[in-house]
């Protein structure tokens, strides 16, 4: 009976010795608690990309932290095998950590390529709230679509010994998808009327009419809108073209156009639409009309959404104007300036 008791006591003593050895060999295990609210945000998930790592977490202990390590491992537990290709050797802090303790003075240690490390030996402030640590210059693991684990550990010394709290976050590299598209050069130009009837002209009233056109382009320097043609003509007889901007005057021979909302006569509409196009000089003044073939009547200097221009036509005759059917064919041309 005494011998059995001695054997039992020896086994207890042996077990306690093993536990003592474990504590000596793993001095930090018993004290470590679980870090919560863990998150890692990677600027680019592309394999081998040099990018940013933002680590968010909340430590459960109020113990003063003097160093932190974030090891990139192939597994979530057990011995850490560094994630192939991961490197912290060129890492740096993008800003001082938040709520880790002191607000400044934290520095990066790049001696361990597979682990992001920062420390401040003089830190005396306890952590508060939620913590944020952000690094730049971090090289991702080299394998595509590969999961790896960031093991977080806080320490009470500035040498990454004497662990306080720990936690793990799973993250991954990913293949990249290239999305392509092309945009062709475009010029949209439409005319809303094929015929403009000015009616029967008399020396007592101005003949009027309108047409409209819409222009848009993605050309680098916009577009130019020109027109060409002759004045109103009947056989050998013509109605005088207004070579310079002038007001409409009854009982005189005039043929002219502009792109404005006029009151004398009451005809036309100002430019509409969200584009940047504008009427050109000579055609951009209310109650002033002009007709000079080859002129640029409107333009835009940049790529632009559509504008709709309303062309106002006026014709006046005097009492000596020869009778006849007067007409002309005008050609409007929009040219994109690529």
The 8 nearest C-alpha neighbors of each residue, nearest first, counted from 0:
[[1, 3, 2, 4, 5, 6, 7, 8],
 [2, 0, 4, 3, 5, 6, 7, 8],
 [1, 3, 5, 4, 0, 6, 7, 8],
 [4, 2, 6, 0, 5, 1, 7, 8],
 [3, 5, 7, 1, 2, 6, 8, 0],
 [6, 4, 2, 8, 7, 3, 9, 1],
 [5, 7, 9, 3, 4, 8, 10, 2],
 [8, 6, 4, 10, 5, 9, 3, 11],
 [9, 7, 5, 11, 10, 6, 12, 4],
 [8, 10, 6, 12, 7, 11, 5, 13],
 [11, 9, 13, 7, 12, 8, 14, 6],
 [12, 10, 14, 8, 13, 9, 15, 7],
 [11, 13, 9, 15, 10, 14, 8, 16],
 [12, 14, 10, 16, 11, 15, 9, 17],
 [15, 13, 11, 17, 16, 12, 10, 18],
 [14, 16, 18, 12, 17, 13, 19, 11],
 [15, 17, 19, 13, 14, 18, 12, 20],
 [18, 16, 20, 14, 19, 15, 21, 13],
 [19, 17, 15, 21, 20, 16, 22, 14],
 [20, 18, 16, 22, 17, 21, 15, 23],
 [19, 21, 23, 17, 18, 22, 24, 16],
 [22, 20, 24, 18, 23, 19, 25, 17],
 [23, 21, 26, 25, 19, 20, 24, 18],
 [22, 24, 20, 21, 26, 25, 19, 18],
 [23, 25, 21, 22, 26, 20, 19, 27],
 [26, 24, 22, 27, 23, 21, 28, 29],
 [25, 27, 22, 23, 24, 28, 161, 29],
 [28, 26, 162, 161, 25, 30, 29, 31],
 [27, 29, 31, 30, 25, 26, 162, 22],
 [28, 30, 31, 27, 26, 22, 25, 32],
 [29, 31, 28, 27, 163, 32, 162, 164],
 [30, 32, 164, 163, 28, 29, 162, 165],
 [33, 31, 164, 165, 34, 30, 163, 59],
 [32, 34, 165, 166, 164, 35, 31, 59],
 [33, 35, 58, 166, 165, 57, 164, 59],
 [34, 36, 57, 37, 56, 33, 58, 166],
 [37, 35, 56, 57, 38, 34, 55, 129],
 [38, 36, 56, 35, 55, 168, 34, 57],
 [37, 39, 55, 54, 56, 168, 40, 36],
 [40, 38, 54, 53, 55, 41, 52, 168],
 [39, 41, 53, 52, 54, 42, 38, 51],
 [42, 40, 52, 43, 51, 44, 39, 53],
 [41, 43, 51, 50, 52, 40, 44, 53],
 [44, 42, 41, 45, 50, 48, 51, 49],
 [43, 45, 172, 173, 41, 46, 42, 171],
 [46, 44, 48, 43, 173, 172, 174, 47],
 [45, 47, 141, 48, 143, 139, 172, 140],
 [48, 46, 139, 141, 140, 138, 45, 49],
 [49, 47, 139, 45, 46, 138, 50, 43],
 [50, 48, 138, 137, 136, 139, 47, 51],
 [49, 51, 137, 42, 136, 48, 43, 135],
 [52, 50, 135, 42, 134, 41, 137, 136],
 [51, 53, 41, 134, 133, 40, 54, 135],
 [52, 54, 133, 40, 39, 132, 134, 41],
 [55, 53, 39, 132, 131, 38, 133, 52],
 [54, 56, 131, 38, 37, 130, 39, 53],
 [57, 55, 37, 36, 130, 129, 35, 38],
 [56, 58, 129, 35, 130, 36, 34, 59],
 [57, 59, 34, 60, 35, 56, 164, 129],
 [58, 60, 34, 57, 61, 32, 33, 35],
 [61, 59, 62, 58, 164, 163, 32, 126],
 [60, 62, 125, 126, 63, 59, 127, 58],
 [61, 63, 60, 125, 64, 155, 163, 126],
 [64, 62, 125, 124, 155, 123, 61, 126],
 [65, 63, 155, 154, 66, 62, 153, 125],
 [64, 66, 157, 156, 119, 155, 118, 120],
 [67, 65, 118, 157, 154, 117, 159, 64],
 [68, 66, 153, 117, 152, 116, 154, 118],
 [67, 69, 116, 152, 115, 151, 70, 114],
 [70, 68, 151, 115, 150, 114, 149, 116],
 [69, 71, 114, 150, 149, 72, 113, 68],
 [70, 72, 149, 148, 82, 81, 113, 114],
 [73, 71, 81, 82, 148, 80, 79, 74],
 [72, 74, 147, 82, 80, 81, 148, 79],
 [75, 73, 72, 76, 148, 147, 79, 80],
 [74, 76, 148, 167, 73, 72, 77, 150],
 [77, 75, 74, 78, 79, 167, 150, 72],
 [76, 78, 79, 75, 74, 80, 72, 73],
 [77, 79, 80, 76, 74, 72, 75, 73],
 [80, 78, 72, 81, 77, 74, 73, 76],
 [79, 81, 72, 73, 78, 82, 74, 71],
 [82, 80, 72, 113, 71, 79, 83, 73],
 [81, 83, 72, 73, 71, 85, 140, 84],
 [84, 82, 140, 85, 81, 141, 142, 73],
 [83, 85, 140, 141, 86, 82, 139, 47],
 [86, 84, 140, 139, 138, 83, 82, 113],
 [85, 87, 112, 138, 113, 88, 137, 84],
 [86, 88, 112, 90, 137, 89, 115, 113],
 [87, 89, 109, 112, 86, 90, 110, 111],
 [90, 88, 136, 87, 137, 91, 109, 86],
 [91, 89, 136, 87, 137, 135, 88, 134],
 [90, 92, 135, 134, 107, 136, 93, 89],
 [93, 91, 134, 94, 133, 135, 95, 107],
 [92, 94, 134, 133, 135, 91, 95, 51],
 [95, 93, 92, 96, 133, 132, 134, 91],
 [94, 96, 103, 105, 97, 92, 102, 93],
 [97, 95, 132, 131, 99, 94, 98, 102],
 [96, 98, 131, 130, 99, 95, 132, 102],
 [99, 97, 130, 127, 100, 126, 128, 129],
 [100, 98, 126, 97, 130, 96, 101, 127],
 [99, 101, 124, 126, 125, 98, 102, 122],
 [100, 102, 124, 103, 122, 99, 123, 104],
 [101, 103, 100, 95, 97, 96, 104, 98],
 [104, 102, 101, 105, 95, 96, 100, 119],
 [103, 105, 119, 106, 102, 101, 95, 122],
 [106, 104, 119, 118, 103, 117, 95, 107],
 [107, 105, 117, 118, 104, 119, 108, 92],
 [108, 106, 117, 116, 91, 109, 118, 92],
 [107, 109, 116, 117, 110, 106, 118, 111],
 [110, 108, 88, 111, 87, 112, 107, 90],
 [109, 111, 108, 112, 88, 87, 114, 116],
 [110, 112, 109, 114, 113, 88, 87, 108],
 [113, 111, 87, 86, 88, 114, 110, 109],
 [114, 112, 86, 111, 81, 71, 85, 87],
 [115, 113, 70, 69, 111, 112, 71, 87],
 [114, 116, 69, 87, 68, 70, 113, 117],
 [115, 117, 68, 108, 107, 67, 114, 69],
 [116, 118, 107, 106, 67, 66, 108, 105],
 [119, 117, 66, 105, 157, 65, 106, 120],
 [118, 120, 105, 65, 121, 122, 157, 66],
 [119, 121, 157, 65, 122, 118, 156, 66],
 [120, 122, 119, 123, 65, 157, 104, 101],
 [121, 123, 119, 120, 65, 101, 124, 100],
 [122, 124, 63, 121, 125, 101, 100, 64],
 [125, 123, 100, 101, 122, 63, 126, 64],
 [124, 126, 63, 100, 61, 62, 127, 123],
 [127, 125, 99, 100, 98, 61, 63, 124],
 [128, 126, 98, 129, 125, 99, 100, 130],
 [127, 129, 98, 130, 57, 126, 58, 99],
 [130, 128, 57, 56, 127, 98, 131, 55],
 [129, 131, 98, 56, 97, 57, 55, 99],
 [132, 130, 55, 97, 96, 54, 56, 133],
 [131, 133, 96, 54, 53, 55, 97, 130],
 [134, 132, 53, 93, 52, 92, 54, 94],
 [135, 133, 92, 52, 93, 91, 51, 90],
 [134, 136, 51, 91, 90, 137, 93, 50],
 [135, 137, 90, 89, 49, 50, 91, 51],
 [136, 138, 90, 87, 49, 50, 135, 51],
 [139, 137, 49, 86, 85, 48, 47, 50],
 [140, 138, 47, 85, 48, 46, 141, 49],
 [141, 139, 85, 84, 83, 47, 46, 142],
 [140, 142, 47, 46, 84, 83, 139, 143],
 [143, 141, 145, 46, 140, 144, 172, 83],
 [142, 144, 145, 173, 46, 174, 172, 141],
 [145, 143, 173, 172, 174, 171, 142, 146],
 [144, 146, 172, 171, 143, 142, 147, 173],
 [147, 145, 171, 170, 172, 144, 169, 148],
 [146, 148, 73, 170, 171, 72, 169, 82],
 [149, 147, 169, 72, 168, 71, 75, 170],
 [150, 148, 71, 168, 70, 167, 69, 151],
 [149, 151, 167, 70, 69, 166, 148, 71],
 [152, 150, 69, 166, 165, 68, 167, 149],
 [151, 153, 165, 68, 164, 67, 162, 69],
 [152, 154, 67, 163, 164, 162, 66, 64],
 [155, 153, 162, 163, 66, 161, 156, 64],
 [154, 156, 64, 65, 161, 63, 163, 162],
 [157, 155, 65, 158, 154, 160, 159, 66],
 [156, 158, 65, 66, 120, 118, 159, 119],
 [157, 159, 156, 160, 66, 118, 154, 65],
 [160, 158, 154, 66, 157, 156, 67, 161],
 [159, 161, 158, 162, 154, 156, 155, 157],
 [162, 160, 27, 154, 155, 156, 163, 159],
 [161, 163, 154, 27, 153, 160, 31, 164],
 [162, 164, 31, 154, 153, 30, 155, 161],
 [165, 163, 31, 32, 153, 152, 33, 34],
 [166, 164, 152, 33, 151, 34, 32, 31],
 [167, 165, 34, 151, 33, 150, 152, 168],
 [166, 168, 150, 149, 151, 148, 75, 169],
 [169, 167, 149, 148, 170, 37, 38, 150],
 [170, 168, 148, 147, 149, 167, 146, 171],
 [169, 171, 147, 146, 148, 168, 172, 39],
 [172, 170, 146, 145, 147, 173, 144, 44],
 [171, 173, 44, 144, 145, 46, 45, 143],
 [174, 172, 144, 44, 143, 45, 175, 171],
 [175, 173, 143, 144, 45, 176, 172, 46],
 [174, 176, 173, 45, 177, 44, 46, 143],
 [177, 175, 178, 174, 173, 179, 45, 44],
 [176, 178, 179, 175, 174, 180, 45, 173],
 [179, 177, 176, 180, 175, 181, 174, 182],
 [180, 178, 177, 181, 176, 182, 175, 183],
 [181, 179, 182, 178, 183, 177, 176, 184],
 [180, 182, 183, 179, 184, 178, 185, 217],
 [181, 183, 184, 180, 185, 217, 179, 218],
 [184, 182, 185, 181, 217, 218, 186, 180],
 [183, 185, 217, 218, 182, 186, 216, 337],
 [186, 184, 216, 217, 183, 187, 218, 215],
 [185, 187, 216, 215, 335, 188, 217, 184],
 [186, 188, 215, 214, 216, 185, 189, 213],
 [187, 189, 214, 213, 186, 333, 215, 190],
 [188, 190, 213, 212, 191, 187, 214, 211],
 [191, 189, 212, 192, 211, 213, 188, 193],
 [190, 192, 211, 212, 189, 210, 193, 213],
 [193, 191, 210, 194, 190, 211, 195, 212],
 [192, 194, 195, 191, 190, 210, 328, 211],
 [195, 193, 192, 196, 210, 328, 209, 191],
 [194, 196, 208, 197, 209, 210, 193, 192],
 [197, 195, 198, 208, 194, 207, 209, 206],
 [198, 196, 206, 207, 208, 195, 199, 314],
 [197, 199, 196, 200, 206, 207, 208, 195],
 [200, 198, 201, 197, 206, 196, 324, 205],
 [199, 201, 206, 198, 316, 315, 205, 202],
 [200, 202, 203, 204, 316, 199, 315, 205],
 [201, 203, 250, 317, 316, 318, 204, 249],
 [202, 204, 201, 249, 250, 205, 317, 200],
 [205, 203, 201, 202, 249, 206, 200, 315],
 [206, 204, 315, 314, 249, 207, 313, 200],
 [205, 207, 197, 314, 313, 200, 198, 315],
 [208, 206, 313, 197, 312, 205, 314, 266],
 [207, 209, 312, 197, 195, 311, 196, 313],
 [210, 208, 311, 310, 312, 195, 267, 309],
 [209, 211, 310, 192, 309, 191, 195, 311],
 [212, 210, 309, 191, 308, 310, 190, 307],
 [211, 213, 190, 189, 308, 307, 191, 309],
 [212, 214, 307, 189, 188, 306, 308, 305],
 [213, 215, 188, 305, 187, 306, 307, 212],
 [216, 214, 305, 187, 304, 303, 186, 306],
 [217, 215, 186, 185, 218, 303, 302, 187],
 [216, 218, 302, 185, 303, 184, 219, 221],
 [219, 217, 337, 221, 302, 216, 220, 336],
 [218, 220, 337, 302, 221, 301, 217, 336],
 [221, 219, 301, 300, 336, 218, 337, 302],
 [220, 222, 301, 300, 299, 302, 218, 336],
 [223, 221, 335, 336, 299, 334, 298, 333],
 [222, 224, 298, 334, 333, 297, 225, 295],
 [225, 223, 333, 297, 295, 332, 296, 298],
 [226, 224, 295, 332, 296, 294, 331, 293],
 [227, 225, 331, 330, 293, 332, 294, 292],
 [226, 228, 292, 293, 330, 329, 331, 225],
 [229, 227, 329, 292, 328, 330, 230, 327],
 [228, 230, 327, 231, 292, 227, 328, 329],
 [229, 231, 240, 232, 327, 238, 254, 237],
 [232, 230, 326, 327, 325, 238, 237, 229],
 [231, 233, 237, 325, 326, 236, 230, 234],
 [232, 234, 325, 236, 324, 323, 235, 237],
 [235, 233, 236, 232, 237, 323, 325, 324],
 [236, 234, 233, 237, 232, 321, 323, 325],
 [235, 237, 233, 234, 232, 321, 238, 320],
 [238, 236, 232, 231, 239, 233, 235, 230],
 [239, 237, 231, 252, 253, 254, 240, 230],
 [238, 240, 253, 252, 254, 237, 241, 230],
 [239, 241, 254, 290, 230, 242, 253, 255],
 [242, 240, 289, 290, 243, 255, 254, 253],
 [241, 243, 291, 290, 240, 289, 244, 255],
 [244, 242, 241, 289, 245, 290, 281, 288],
 [243, 245, 289, 288, 287, 281, 241, 242],
 [246, 244, 287, 288, 243, 247, 289, 241],
 [247, 245, 287, 286, 288, 248, 244, 263],
 [246, 248, 245, 249, 263, 286, 288, 287],
 [249, 247, 251, 246, 250, 315, 253, 205],
 [248, 250, 251, 315, 204, 202, 203, 205],
 [251, 249, 317, 202, 316, 203, 315, 248],
 [250, 252, 317, 316, 249, 315, 248, 253],
 [251, 253, 316, 315, 239, 238, 317, 250],
 [254, 252, 315, 239, 314, 240, 238, 241],
 [253, 255, 314, 240, 313, 241, 239, 238],
 [256, 254, 289, 290, 288, 241, 313, 312],
 [255, 257, 312, 288, 311, 289, 290, 313],
 [256, 258, 282, 288, 311, 310, 259, 283],
 [259, 257, 310, 309, 282, 311, 283, 308],
 [260, 258, 269, 268, 285, 267, 257, 261],
 [259, 261, 268, 267, 269, 285, 266, 262],
 [262, 260, 286, 285, 266, 265, 259, 263],
 [261, 263, 265, 264, 286, 266, 260, 285],
 [264, 262, 265, 286, 261, 247, 266, 246],
 [263, 265, 262, 266, 261, 205, 247, 286],
 [266, 264, 262, 263, 261, 267, 260, 207],
 [265, 267, 261, 264, 260, 311, 262, 207],
 [266, 268, 260, 311, 259, 261, 309, 209],
 [269, 267, 260, 259, 309, 270, 258, 266],
 [268, 270, 259, 260, 271, 258, 309, 267],
 [271, 269, 308, 307, 268, 306, 309, 272],
 [270, 272, 307, 306, 269, 308, 273, 274],
 [271, 273, 306, 274, 305, 307, 270, 304],
 [274, 272, 304, 305, 306, 275, 271, 303],
 [275, 273, 304, 305, 303, 306, 272, 276],
 [274, 276, 303, 299, 277, 273, 304, 306],
 [275, 277, 299, 298, 274, 306, 297, 278],
 [278, 276, 297, 298, 279, 299, 275, 270],
 [279, 277, 297, 283, 296, 282, 258, 298],
 [280, 278, 297, 296, 282, 283, 281, 277],
 [281, 279, 282, 283, 278, 296, 284, 297],
 [280, 282, 244, 283, 279, 289, 284, 288],
 [283, 281, 257, 280, 279, 258, 284, 278],
 [282, 284, 278, 280, 281, 279, 258, 259],
 [285, 283, 287, 282, 286, 259, 281, 257],
 [284, 286, 261, 287, 259, 260, 283, 262],
 [287, 285, 261, 246, 263, 284, 288, 262],
 [288, 286, 246, 245, 244, 285, 284, 289],
 [289, 287, 256, 244, 255, 257, 245, 246],
 [288, 290, 255, 244, 241, 256, 243, 242],
 [289, 291, 255, 241, 242, 240, 256, 292],
 [292, 290, 242, 294, 293, 289, 241, 240],
 [291, 293, 227, 294, 228, 226, 290, 229],
 [294, 292, 227, 226, 225, 291, 295, 228],
 [295, 293, 225, 292, 296, 291, 226, 227],
 [296, 294, 225, 224, 297, 223, 279, 293],
 [295, 297, 279, 225, 224, 278, 294, 282],
 [298, 296, 278, 279, 224, 277, 295, 223],
 [297, 299, 223, 276, 222, 277, 224, 278],
 [300, 298, 276, 221, 222, 301, 275, 277],
 [299, 301, 221, 220, 222, 298, 302, 276],
 [302, 300, 221, 220, 299, 219, 303, 218],
 [303, 301, 217, 221, 218, 219, 216, 220],
 [304, 302, 274, 216, 215, 275, 301, 217],
 [303, 305, 274, 215, 273, 216, 306, 275],
 [304, 306, 215, 274, 214, 272, 213, 273],
 [307, 305, 272, 274, 213, 271, 214, 276],
 [306, 308, 213, 271, 212, 270, 272, 214],
 [309, 307, 270, 212, 211, 213, 258, 310],
 [308, 310, 211, 258, 210, 268, 267, 311],
 [311, 309, 258, 210, 209, 257, 211, 308],
 [310, 312, 209, 267, 256, 257, 208, 258],
 [313, 311, 256, 208, 207, 255, 209, 310],
 [312, 314, 207, 255, 206, 254, 256, 205],
 [313, 315, 254, 206, 253, 205, 207, 255],
 [316, 314, 253, 252, 205, 249, 251, 206],
 [317, 315, 252, 251, 202, 250, 320, 201],
 [318, 316, 250, 251, 202, 319, 320, 252],
 [317, 319, 320, 202, 316, 250, 201, 251],
 [320, 318, 317, 321, 316, 322, 202, 250],
 [321, 319, 317, 318, 316, 322, 252, 238],
 [322, 320, 319, 323, 236, 318, 233, 237],
 [321, 323, 320, 324, 233, 325, 236, 319],
 [324, 322, 233, 325, 321, 234, 236, 232],
 [323, 325, 233, 326, 322, 232, 234, 231],
 [326, 324, 233, 232, 231, 323, 327, 237],
 [327, 325, 231, 232, 324, 233, 328, 230],
 [326, 328, 231, 229, 230, 329, 232, 228],
 [327, 329, 228, 330, 326, 229, 227, 231],
 [328, 330, 228, 227, 327, 331, 226, 229],
 [331, 329, 227, 226, 228, 332, 328, 225],
 [330, 332, 226, 225, 329, 227, 333, 224],
 [331, 333, 225, 224, 226, 334, 330, 223],
 [334, 332, 224, 223, 225, 335, 222, 188],
 [333, 335, 223, 222, 332, 336, 224, 186],
 [334, 336, 222, 218, 337, 221, 186, 333],
 [335, 337, 222, 220, 221, 218, 334, 219],
 [336, 218, 219, 335, 220, 221, 184, 217]]
